[in-house]
Amino acid sequence: MSASPPLRVRRRQIEERDLSAIGALLAEGFPERTIDYWRRGLARLAARAPVEGCPRFGYLLEVDAEAVGVVLLIYTRFGEGPAAKIRCNVSSWYVAPTYRAYAAQLSAAALKLKHVTYLNISPAERTWPLLTAQGYQRYSEGQVACLPVLSRPPPGARVRTVSASAVNDGDPKHGLLIAHANAGCLSLVCETAAGVAPFVLAPRAIAYSPFRVMQLVFCRDTDDFVRCAGAIGRFLLRRGVAGVILDANAPVPGLVGKYFNGRQPKYFKGDERPRLNDLAFTETVLFGA
């Protein structure tokens, strides 16, 4: 009897023509998500401008032109010129069981750019020790679930939306708000005597919750949200939303709610420690809850 020929497993960057197969592979690996969920998120990823010098979508493993493994990489450049920073959300890693021995090829490729700060914001608990071994550090220990309407609003506070059709005035924060509104998020600004503060919230599906909930995915500083919570809570309640979830390392003074230590911890690898509640342009936005 002749021996079977060795498998020819190849790693390469994902191209736009691969997205249909990648969506099917991810639906296989994450059966709690529908194929439409992956198609919608991959279409949003494809619509983004690529970051020069970085993979547009991530990497795949293939055998005889069939995709058997994938890691999605969502790159974002913040700023311009020498001061620009690049962040990469490492997302949706899956390798078919038969080819798990080749999974390290994806990990090595995903983390090879030394000037990039990498985020892993939805790791399964079983992978936490692996992330530490790869050099990741935890920057968010848990989450607070709060009822912002129970906070006192600042005097004269005014909350308004920024729509996807708004005219971009060139302010990077305004552009960020428009882009996130276009991705299905709720982009807001709160005007108070202390100034104007931007916020982005994304819908969250919480099992058994008696009311609608959103997650804070962008603010300049968590203190901004605490200061504006009462005004934002009243604005949200008029739209049927009562609860807001935000990342935290301890209970947040000034918010009425509960801190859950160890819920959805978040990790980073690189020189730039991320700010809490800055998940702009990550999987939370592009793929949703």
Residue frames as qw, qx, qy, qz and C-alpha x, y, z in Angstrom:
[[0.000, 0.887, 0.461, 0.000, 0.00, 0.00, 0.00],
 [0.407, 0.413, -0.028, 0.814, 1.29, 3.45, -0.87],
 [0.231, -0.436, -0.476, 0.728, 1.34, 6.20, 1.77],
 [0.169, 0.885, 0.433, 0.013, -1.10, 9.07, 1.44],
 [0.441, 0.498, -0.013, 0.746, 0.52, 12.22, 0.02],
 [0.291, -0.321, -0.456, 0.777, 1.28, 14.86, 2.65],
 [0.090, 0.867, 0.480, -0.103, -1.24, 17.62, 3.10],
 [0.392, 0.261, 0.118, 0.874, -0.37, 20.88, 1.38],
 [0.207, -0.835, -0.461, 0.218, -1.61, 23.49, 3.82],
 [0.402, 0.350, 0.096, 0.841, -0.98, 27.05, 2.69],
 [0.178, -0.728, -0.407, 0.522, -1.33, 30.29, 4.64],
 [0.292, 0.300, 0.315, 0.852, -2.05, 33.51, 2.78],
 [0.138, 0.187, 0.250, -0.940, -3.82, 36.84, 3.15],
 [0.347, 0.562, 0.733, -0.164, -7.57, 36.85, 2.69],
 [0.049, -0.005, 0.412, 0.910, -8.72, 38.50, -0.52],
 [0.480, 0.147, 0.162, -0.850, -12.15, 39.91, -1.31],
 [0.644, 0.142, -0.591, -0.464, -12.96, 36.91, -3.52],
 [0.351, 0.035, -0.898, 0.263, -12.55, 34.68, -0.43],
 [0.273, -0.177, 0.409, -0.853, -15.23, 36.36, 1.68],
 [0.789, -0.089, -0.231, -0.563, -18.10, 34.05, 0.76],
 [0.784, 0.042, -0.605, 0.132, -16.08, 30.97, 1.72],
 [0.210, 0.208, -0.591, 0.750, -14.80, 32.69, 4.86],
 [0.516, -0.224, 0.138, -0.815, -18.36, 33.51, 5.92],
 [0.879, -0.075, -0.363, -0.300, -19.38, 29.85, 5.54],
 [0.630, 0.146, -0.636, 0.421, -16.32, 28.69, 7.48],
 [0.036, -0.231, 0.478, -0.846, -17.01, 31.12, 10.35],
 [0.709, -0.193, -0.055, -0.676, -20.67, 30.04, 10.47],
 [0.850, -0.002, -0.526, 0.016, -19.37, 26.48, 10.89],
 [0.482, 0.152, -0.584, 0.636, -16.98, 27.49, 13.66],
 [0.111, 0.051, 0.458, -0.880, -19.45, 29.74, 15.49],
 [0.108, -0.367, -0.862, -0.331, -22.82, 27.98, 15.11],
 [0.076, -0.642, -0.574, 0.502, -24.51, 30.45, 17.45],
 [0.102, 0.570, -0.142, -0.803, -24.10, 33.06, 14.66],
 [0.724, 0.539, 0.411, -0.128, -26.01, 32.92, 11.40],
 [0.619, 0.186, 0.403, 0.648, -24.43, 33.07, 7.97],
 [0.133, 0.858, 0.302, 0.395, -26.19, 36.40, 7.45],
 [0.480, -0.855, 0.036, 0.194, -24.43, 37.76, 10.54],
 [0.642, -0.315, 0.393, 0.578, -21.05, 36.94, 8.99],
 [0.450, 0.505, 0.481, 0.558, -21.99, 38.18, 5.53],
 [0.066, -0.956, -0.230, -0.172, -23.18, 41.52, 6.90],
 [0.521, -0.779, 0.183, 0.296, -20.03, 42.01, 8.99],
 [0.649, -0.075, 0.472, 0.592, -17.67, 40.97, 6.20],
 [0.331, 0.724, 0.412, 0.443, -19.43, 43.37, 3.82],
 [0.230, -0.973, -0.031, -0.003, -18.83, 46.21, 6.30],
 [0.643, -0.515, 0.359, 0.439, -15.21, 45.16, 6.60],
 [0.597, 0.283, 0.503, 0.558, -14.85, 45.13, 2.80],
 [0.153, 0.897, 0.314, 0.271, -16.29, 48.64, 2.58],
 [0.429, -0.853, 0.083, 0.287, -13.53, 50.08, 4.77],
 [0.442, 0.816, -0.364, 0.076, -10.42, 51.64, 3.29],
 [0.913, -0.071, -0.253, 0.312, -7.37, 49.39, 3.84],
 [0.378, -0.883, 0.230, 0.157, -4.52, 50.51, 6.09],
 [0.571, 0.701, -0.427, 0.034, -1.29, 50.72, 4.11],
 [0.201, 0.515, -0.791, 0.262, 1.15, 47.93, 4.91],
 [0.422, -0.096, 0.758, -0.488, -1.47, 45.83, 6.74],
 [0.051, 0.214, 0.937, 0.272, -3.62, 42.88, 5.57],
 [0.329, -0.227, -0.234, -0.886, -7.03, 44.07, 4.48],
 [0.776, -0.308, -0.244, -0.494, -9.01, 41.22, 6.04],
 [0.676, -0.501, 0.513, -0.170, -6.57, 38.88, 7.81],
 [0.100, 0.432, -0.872, -0.208, -5.25, 35.41, 6.98],
 [0.909, 0.020, 0.064, -0.412, -6.62, 32.05, 5.96],
 [0.344, -0.324, 0.869, 0.149, -5.36, 28.49, 5.78],
 [0.769, 0.369, -0.088, -0.514, -6.31, 26.53, 2.69],
 [0.482, -0.191, 0.840, 0.158, -5.96, 22.97, 1.46],
 [0.292, 0.273, 0.790, 0.465, -6.47, 22.35, -2.27],
 [0.055, -0.285, -0.265, -0.919, -7.96, 25.84, -2.61],
 [0.508, -0.618, -0.544, -0.252, -10.47, 25.17, 0.20],
 [0.108, -0.618, 0.370, -0.686, -10.46, 27.47, 3.24],
 [0.726, -0.280, -0.622, 0.084, -9.98, 25.47, 6.44],
 [0.506, -0.489, -0.378, 0.602, -8.86, 28.19, 8.87],
 [0.151, 0.754, 0.211, 0.604, -9.25, 31.92, 9.34],
 [0.360, -0.537, -0.383, 0.660, -8.34, 34.83, 11.57],
 [0.189, 0.853, 0.322, 0.364, -9.93, 38.19, 10.86],
 [0.476, -0.273, -0.159, 0.821, -7.81, 41.29, 11.48],
 [0.090, 0.898, 0.394, 0.175, -9.51, 44.68, 11.68],
 [0.533, -0.077, -0.057, 0.841, -6.90, 47.45, 11.25],
 [0.016, 0.944, 0.314, 0.103, -7.53, 51.12, 11.97],
 [0.503, 0.188, -0.126, 0.834, -5.17, 54.07, 11.66],
 [0.245, -0.886, -0.364, 0.151, -5.68, 56.92, 14.13],
 [0.225, -0.827, 0.169, 0.486, -4.09, 60.24, 13.21],
 [0.708, 0.694, -0.003, 0.127, -1.80, 61.21, 10.36],
 [0.270, 0.817, -0.437, 0.264, 1.92, 61.49, 9.74],
 [0.400, 0.337, -0.767, 0.372, 4.63, 60.29, 12.12],
 [0.297, -0.195, 0.601, -0.716, 2.28, 60.54, 15.11],
 [0.761, -0.015, -0.310, -0.570, -0.27, 58.13, 13.59],
 [0.375, -0.259, 0.845, -0.281, -1.06, 54.97, 15.56],
 [0.595, 0.073, -0.641, -0.480, -2.32, 51.68, 14.13],
 [0.514, -0.177, 0.680, -0.493, -4.60, 49.39, 16.09],
 [0.463, 0.105, -0.785, -0.399, -5.63, 45.85, 15.10],
 [0.712, -0.166, 0.397, -0.554, -8.61, 43.99, 16.52],
 [0.142, 0.209, -0.955, -0.157, -7.77, 40.27, 16.29],
 [0.639, 0.078, 0.273, -0.715, -11.17, 38.71, 15.72],
 [0.879, 0.256, 0.077, -0.394, -12.98, 35.49, 14.87],
 [0.066, 0.529, -0.840, -0.102, -10.18, 32.91, 14.93],
 [0.873, 0.032, 0.362, -0.326, -11.24, 29.42, 13.76],
 [0.193, 0.443, -0.826, -0.290, -9.54, 26.35, 12.28],
 [0.863, -0.025, -0.289, -0.413, -11.45, 23.22, 11.22],
 [0.778, -0.505, 0.352, -0.124, -10.74, 20.33, 13.67],
 [0.947, 0.212, 0.101, 0.220, -8.82, 18.21, 11.14],
 [0.570, 0.578, -0.093, 0.577, -6.28, 21.01, 10.66],
 [0.459, -0.886, -0.041, -0.059, -5.84, 22.30, 14.23],
 [0.805, -0.278, 0.122, 0.510, -2.16, 21.29, 14.16],
 [0.470, 0.369, 0.241, 0.765, -1.60, 24.14, 11.69],
 [0.169, -0.907, -0.381, -0.064, -3.36, 26.80, 13.80],
 [0.522, -0.615, 0.034, 0.590, -0.07, 28.28, 15.05],
 [0.431, 0.212, 0.421, 0.770, 0.60, 29.50, 11.50],
 [0.055, -0.796, -0.424, -0.429, -2.35, 31.89, 11.82],
 [0.507, -0.815, -0.164, 0.226, -1.27, 33.16, 15.24],
 [0.604, -0.279, 0.216, 0.714, 2.27, 33.85, 14.04],
 [0.276, 0.413, 0.445, 0.745, 1.04, 35.80, 11.02],
 [0.201, -0.838, -0.458, -0.220, -1.58, 37.75, 12.94],
 [0.484, -0.849, -0.061, 0.203, 0.87, 39.26, 15.44],
 [0.789, 0.077, 0.127, 0.597, 3.94, 39.88, 13.30],
 [0.239, 0.735, 0.090, 0.629, 3.71, 43.69, 12.86],
 [0.538, -0.247, -0.487, 0.643, 5.67, 45.22, 15.73],
 [0.046, 0.083, -0.063, 0.993, 4.45, 48.81, 15.31],
 [0.488, -0.378, -0.477, -0.626, 0.80, 47.78, 15.79],
 [0.305, -0.162, 0.681, -0.646, -1.20, 47.58, 19.03],
 [0.390, -0.135, -0.845, -0.341, -3.31, 44.41, 19.01],
 [0.504, -0.175, 0.383, -0.754, -6.66, 44.02, 20.77],
 [0.332, -0.177, -0.910, -0.173, -8.54, 40.88, 21.68],
 [0.312, -0.188, 0.249, -0.897, -11.87, 42.04, 23.07],
 [0.828, -0.087, 0.010, -0.553, -13.95, 38.83, 23.07],
 [0.296, 0.379, -0.876, 0.031, -11.64, 35.95, 24.04],
 [0.832, -0.298, -0.402, -0.239, -13.15, 32.67, 25.20],
 [0.577, -0.736, 0.303, -0.184, -12.19, 31.90, 28.80],
 [0.951, -0.091, 0.211, 0.206, -10.20, 28.83, 27.76],
 [0.660, 0.559, 0.014, 0.502, -7.90, 31.09, 25.70],
 [0.247, -0.957, 0.083, -0.125, -6.97, 33.52, 28.48],
 [0.706, -0.527, 0.360, 0.306, -3.77, 31.64, 29.48],
 [0.711, 0.319, 0.387, 0.493, -2.77, 31.41, 25.80],
 [0.189, 0.916, 0.125, 0.331, -3.14, 35.16, 25.36],
 [0.467, -0.849, 0.240, 0.062, -0.90, 35.78, 28.36],
 [0.786, -0.184, 0.438, 0.395, 1.69, 33.40, 26.89],
 [0.558, 0.572, 0.352, 0.487, 1.57, 35.37, 23.63],
 [0.364, 0.016, -0.110, 0.925, 2.42, 38.60, 25.44],
 [0.227, -0.650, -0.397, -0.607, -1.05, 40.10, 25.81],
 [0.105, -0.049, -0.606, 0.787, -1.98, 42.10, 28.91],
 [0.107, -0.672, -0.730, -0.063, -5.45, 42.53, 30.33],
 [0.118, 0.156, -0.075, 0.978, -6.61, 46.15, 30.32],
 [0.545, -0.266, -0.047, -0.794, -10.30, 45.72, 31.15],
 [0.068, -0.139, 0.931, -0.329, -11.28, 43.38, 33.98],
 [0.140, 0.434, 0.873, -0.172, -15.06, 43.44, 33.68],
 [0.047, -0.423, -0.456, -0.782, -18.17, 45.46, 32.92],
 [0.150, 0.242, 0.529, -0.800, -20.73, 47.69, 34.61],
 [0.062, -0.506, -0.744, -0.433, -24.41, 47.35, 33.77],
 [0.063, -0.251, -0.377, 0.889, -26.10, 50.63, 34.68],
 [0.117, 0.765, 0.625, 0.106, -29.37, 52.54, 34.46],
 [0.351, 0.104, -0.003, 0.931, -28.15, 55.99, 33.41],
 [0.227, -0.644, -0.387, -0.620, -31.61, 57.54, 33.70],
 [0.640, -0.672, -0.358, 0.106, -31.19, 57.27, 37.50],
 [0.546, -0.143, -0.092, 0.820, -28.18, 59.59, 37.44],
 [0.032, 0.841, 0.272, -0.467, -28.66, 63.33, 37.87],
 [0.603, 0.589, 0.265, 0.469, -28.26, 65.20, 34.55],
 [0.380, -0.193, -0.074, 0.902, -25.99, 68.24, 34.43],
 [0.195, 0.716, 0.352, -0.571, -27.90, 71.56, 34.31],
 [0.372, 0.739, -0.155, -0.540, -28.86, 72.59, 30.80],
 [0.365, -0.242, 0.830, 0.345, -27.52, 69.41, 29.18],
 [0.684, 0.503, -0.025, -0.528, -28.63, 68.78, 25.61],
 [0.520, -0.161, 0.805, 0.238, -28.23, 65.45, 23.79],
 [0.637, 0.585, -0.076, -0.496, -28.54, 65.12, 20.02],
 [0.876, 0.086, 0.440, 0.176, -27.81, 62.45, 17.43],
 [0.057, 0.623, -0.536, -0.566, -25.25, 62.53, 14.64],
 [0.857, 0.334, 0.295, -0.259, -26.70, 60.76, 11.63],
 [0.716, -0.004, 0.531, 0.453, -25.00, 58.80, 8.87],
 [0.433, 0.707, 0.390, 0.401, -26.07, 61.54, 6.43],
 [0.264, -0.908, -0.037, 0.322, -24.43, 64.36, 8.40],
 [0.540, 0.786, -0.179, 0.242, -21.85, 66.48, 6.60],
 [0.817, -0.261, -0.129, 0.497, -18.31, 65.71, 7.73],
 [0.009, 0.999, -0.031, 0.038, -16.69, 68.96, 8.83],
 [0.552, 0.607, -0.468, 0.331, -13.18, 67.45, 8.90],
 [0.412, -0.587, 0.545, -0.434, -13.07, 66.97, 12.66],
 [0.314, 0.215, -0.924, -0.033, -11.79, 63.38, 13.23],
 [0.188, 0.136, 0.822, -0.520, -14.26, 62.83, 16.08],
 [0.571, 0.396, 0.128, -0.707, -17.16, 64.03, 13.91],
 [0.532, 0.383, -0.654, -0.377, -16.04, 61.69, 11.14],
 [0.090, 0.095, -0.964, 0.233, -15.89, 58.84, 13.65],
 [0.398, 0.258, 0.585, -0.658, -19.46, 59.55, 14.78],
 [0.620, 0.438, -0.199, -0.620, -20.74, 59.59, 11.19],
 [0.397, 0.326, -0.842, -0.165, -18.93, 56.34, 10.32],
 [0.042, 0.028, 0.928, -0.370, -20.38, 54.57, 13.34],
 [0.529, 0.349, 0.324, -0.702, -23.89, 55.84, 12.63],
 [0.579, 0.434, -0.489, -0.487, -23.46, 54.39, 9.14],
 [0.303, 0.195, -0.931, 0.059, -22.56, 51.03, 10.74],
 [0.570, -0.444, -0.626, -0.293, -25.83, 50.93, 12.69],
 [0.422, -0.248, -0.568, 0.662, -24.64, 52.47, 15.98],
 [0.137, -0.920, -0.357, -0.084, -26.21, 55.36, 17.84],
 [0.514, 0.159, -0.126, 0.834, -23.85, 58.34, 17.67],
 [0.267, -0.882, -0.388, -0.016, -24.53, 61.15, 20.13],
 [0.340, 0.326, -0.295, 0.831, -23.09, 64.39, 21.41],
 [0.407, -0.739, -0.509, 0.172, -23.93, 65.81, 24.82],
 [0.230, 0.584, -0.054, 0.777, -23.60, 69.56, 25.18],
 [0.539, -0.701, -0.404, 0.237, -23.08, 70.92, 28.70],
 [0.107, -0.988, 0.114, 0.004, -21.47, 73.95, 30.29],
 [0.617, -0.535, 0.496, 0.296, -18.25, 71.90, 30.42],
 [0.073, 0.463, -0.664, -0.583, -18.21, 71.45, 26.64],
 [0.822, 0.260, -0.180, -0.473, -19.31, 68.95, 24.01],
 [0.391, -0.364, 0.845, -0.025, -18.67, 65.23, 24.54],
 [0.628, 0.252, -0.530, -0.511, -19.08, 62.56, 21.81],
 [0.554, -0.164, 0.767, -0.279, -20.46, 59.06, 22.44],
 [0.556, 0.181, -0.646, -0.491, -21.18, 55.96, 20.38],
 [0.573, -0.124, 0.693, -0.420, -23.46, 53.18, 21.61],
 [0.359, 0.160, -0.808, -0.438, -24.19, 49.84, 19.95],
 [0.811, -0.225, -0.066, -0.536, -27.26, 47.63, 20.45],
 [0.008, 0.324, -0.924, 0.204, -26.66, 44.62, 22.70],
 [0.757, -0.201, -0.455, -0.423, -28.75, 41.45, 22.86],
 [0.099, -0.338, 0.771, -0.530, -28.98, 40.41, 26.52],
 [0.449, -0.237, -0.839, -0.198, -30.83, 37.17, 27.27],
 [0.398, -0.573, -0.695, 0.175, -33.79, 37.59, 29.64],
 [0.152, -0.103, -0.186, 0.965, -33.32, 41.34, 29.96],
 [0.162, 0.668, 0.686, -0.238, -36.70, 43.00, 30.59],
 [0.212, 0.916, 0.076, -0.331, -35.65, 46.08, 28.62],
 [0.728, 0.621, -0.038, 0.288, -33.47, 47.10, 25.70],
 [0.620, -0.650, 0.182, 0.401, -29.76, 47.55, 26.36],
 [0.578, 0.781, -0.154, 0.179, -26.89, 49.27, 24.56],
 [0.804, -0.294, -0.015, 0.517, -23.11, 49.11, 24.99],
 [0.006, -0.955, 0.165, 0.247, -20.88, 52.15, 25.19],
 [0.886, 0.196, 0.197, 0.371, -18.33, 51.60, 22.42],
 [0.501, 0.353, -0.020, 0.790, -16.75, 55.03, 22.26],
 [0.225, -0.960, -0.164, -0.024, -16.20, 58.02, 24.52],
 [0.350, 0.750, -0.378, 0.415, -13.19, 60.26, 25.04],
 [0.099, 0.284, -0.764, 0.570, -13.11, 59.33, 28.73],
 [0.351, -0.415, -0.839, 0.006, -15.37, 57.28, 30.98],
 [0.132, -0.395, -0.441, 0.795, -15.72, 60.35, 33.22],
 [0.219, 0.054, -0.320, -0.920, -17.49, 62.06, 30.29],
 [0.450, -0.289, -0.759, -0.371, -20.13, 59.35, 30.33],
 [0.344, -0.415, -0.698, 0.472, -20.55, 59.56, 34.09],
 [0.018, -0.276, -0.142, 0.950, -21.01, 63.34, 33.86],
 [0.384, 0.110, -0.360, -0.843, -23.57, 63.05, 31.03],
 [0.054, -0.112, -0.992, -0.008, -25.23, 59.78, 32.12],
 [0.223, 0.470, 0.636, -0.570, -28.43, 61.36, 33.40],
 [0.385, 0.566, -0.133, -0.717, -29.04, 63.33, 30.20],
 [0.274, 0.275, -0.830, -0.400, -28.12, 60.36, 27.99],
 [0.076, 0.167, 0.956, -0.227, -30.30, 58.04, 30.07],
 [0.368, 0.540, 0.421, -0.630, -33.36, 60.25, 29.56],
 [0.374, 0.520, -0.454, -0.619, -32.60, 60.52, 25.85],
 [0.166, 0.158, -0.957, -0.181, -32.33, 56.72, 25.57],
 [0.222, 0.270, 0.837, -0.420, -35.42, 56.00, 27.64],
 [0.474, 0.528, 0.098, -0.698, -37.55, 58.03, 25.22],
 [0.524, 0.450, -0.598, -0.405, -36.32, 55.55, 22.58],
 [0.940, -0.133, -0.148, -0.278, -37.10, 52.46, 24.62],
 [0.705, 0.259, -0.524, 0.402, -33.57, 51.83, 25.94],
 [0.579, -0.792, -0.030, -0.193, -33.04, 51.65, 29.70],
 [0.806, -0.487, 0.219, 0.256, -29.69, 49.93, 30.26],
 [0.448, 0.808, -0.377, 0.065, -26.11, 50.69, 29.22],
 [0.926, -0.251, 0.070, 0.272, -23.11, 48.35, 29.54],
 [0.283, 0.888, -0.331, 0.149, -19.59, 49.72, 29.73],
 [0.808, 0.133, -0.433, 0.377, -16.12, 48.33, 30.38],
 [0.329, -0.832, 0.239, -0.378, -14.61, 48.95, 33.80],
 [0.518, 0.278, -0.727, 0.355, -12.01, 47.68, 36.24],
 [0.123, -0.205, -0.732, 0.638, -14.16, 48.33, 39.32],
 [0.048, 0.775, 0.622, -0.105, -17.55, 49.82, 40.22],
 [0.288, 0.380, 0.176, 0.861, -17.88, 53.28, 38.66],
 [0.096, -0.482, -0.501, 0.713, -18.81, 56.04, 41.15],
 [0.226, 0.353, -0.085, -0.904, -21.68, 58.15, 39.89],
 [0.485, 0.045, -0.659, -0.573, -23.44, 55.35, 38.00],
 [0.686, -0.133, 0.470, -0.539, -26.40, 53.39, 39.37],
 [0.823, 0.309, -0.404, -0.252, -25.74, 49.78, 38.47],
 [0.874, -0.380, 0.302, 0.012, -23.68, 46.68, 39.18],
 [0.171, 0.715, -0.657, -0.167, -20.08, 45.77, 38.41],
 [0.990, 0.035, 0.102, -0.091, -19.40, 42.27, 37.05],
 [0.209, -0.713, 0.640, 0.194, -15.77, 41.31, 37.54],
 [0.403, -0.170, 0.869, 0.233, -14.46, 38.91, 34.90],
 [0.588, 0.596, 0.530, -0.132, -17.23, 39.56, 32.38],
 [0.631, 0.718, 0.162, 0.246, -15.85, 40.04, 28.88],
 [0.466, -0.699, 0.220, 0.496, -12.29, 41.02, 29.89],
 [0.611, 0.790, -0.004, 0.060, -10.23, 42.65, 27.17],
 [0.763, -0.347, 0.254, 0.482, -6.56, 42.27, 26.27],
 [0.412, 0.897, -0.147, -0.067, -3.93, 44.20, 24.36],
 [0.824, -0.161, 0.227, 0.493, -0.42, 43.59, 23.04],
 [0.460, 0.638, 0.141, 0.602, 1.82, 46.50, 22.09],
 [0.366, 0.051, -0.292, 0.882, 3.10, 49.85, 23.32],
 [0.259, -0.260, -0.054, -0.929, -0.22, 51.74, 23.44],
 [0.034, 0.260, 0.884, -0.387, -2.47, 50.73, 26.33],
 [0.117, -0.496, -0.595, -0.622, -6.06, 51.22, 25.09],
 [0.266, -0.164, 0.324, -0.893, -8.49, 53.50, 26.87],
 [0.205, 0.312, 0.887, -0.271, -11.50, 51.90, 28.48],
 [0.383, 0.692, 0.530, -0.306, -14.64, 52.23, 26.38],
 [0.272, 0.683, -0.375, -0.565, -12.86, 52.96, 23.12],
 [0.613, 0.080, 0.775, 0.131, -13.94, 50.12, 20.85],
 [0.433, 0.704, -0.080, -0.556, -14.21, 52.29, 17.76],
 [0.578, 0.555, -0.498, -0.332, -14.09, 50.35, 14.47],
 [0.188, -0.298, 0.928, -0.120, -13.77, 46.97, 16.23],
 [0.184, -0.168, -0.932, -0.262, -15.80, 43.80, 15.77],
 [0.048, 0.472, 0.687, -0.551, -18.36, 45.15, 18.27],
 [0.279, 0.571, -0.002, -0.772, -19.21, 47.81, 15.68],
 [0.295, 0.362, -0.656, -0.592, -18.66, 46.00, 12.38],
 [0.314, -0.076, -0.932, -0.163, -20.22, 42.67, 13.33],
 [0.535, -0.432, -0.057, -0.724, -22.50, 43.70, 16.18],
 [0.453, -0.309, 0.699, -0.459, -23.79, 41.74, 19.15]]
